[in-house]
Amino acid sequence: MNYFVAKLVFQLQPNGAQSNQFDEQLRLIEAVNEQLALEMAYQIGLMSQEDINDKNNQKILWKFIAVTEIQHIGEISNGKEIHYKIIEPDESNEYLALVHEKANHLKTRKTIYQ
């Protein structure tokens, strides 16, 4: 079977109002071809729309906007690259400090999957 990674975009709408807050999600799709994977990703987006209540009990709509990217990744195997992003920060030292901070946080975090 073939696997694809699809990017789905949702808009968060507090109390049904327009906002400038968006959620981009990468979803793993198993399909025989790219066209079917795109259709499946779109259906997942529609089915994932929901109203939730935030910590202040205000209703927030997660509105599905679109599937903006789809990438064939073939068969799944341990350690396979599924995404990359080249970063060009203004300050390399600040970026490296942030990377090390995040890595150390992961090392000290208690695992929830055992």
Residue pairs with C-beta under 8 A, 6 or more apart in sequence:
1 30
1 31
1 32
1 75
2 30
2 31
2 32
2 33
2 37
2 72
2 74
2 75
3 28
3 29
3 30
3 72
3 73
3 74
3 75
3 76
4 28
4 29
4 30
4 31
4 34
4 37
4 41
4 70
4 71
4 72
4 73
5 26
5 27
5 28
5 29
5 69
5 70
5 71
5 73
5 82
5 83
6 26
6 27
6 29
6 37
6 38
6 41
6 44
6 67
6 69
6 70
6 71
7 24
7 25
7 26
7 27
7 67
7 68
7 69
7 70
8 24
8 25
8 27
8 41
8 44
8 45
8 48
8 64
8 66
8 67
8 68
9 22
9 23
9 24
9 25
9 64
9 65
9 66
9 67
9 68
10 22
10 23
10 24
10 25
10 45
10 48
10 49
10 62
10 63
10 64
10 65
11 18
11 19
11 21
11 22
11 23
11 62
11 63
11 65
12 19
12 21
12 22
12 23
12 60
12 61
12 62
12 63
13 19
13 60
13 61
13 62
13 63
14 54
14 58
14 59
14 60
14 61
15 58
15 59
15 60
16 59
16 61
22 65
23 62
24 68
26 83
27 41
27 44
29 37
29 40
29 41
29 44
29 70
31 37
31 40
34 70
34 72
37 70
37 72
38 67
38 70
41 67
41 70
42 67
45 64
45 65
45 66
45 67
46 64
48 62
48 64
49 61
49 62
49 63
49 64
50 61
50 62
51 59
51 60
51 61
51 62
52 59
52 60
52 62
53 59
53 60
54 60
73 80
73 82
87 95
89 95
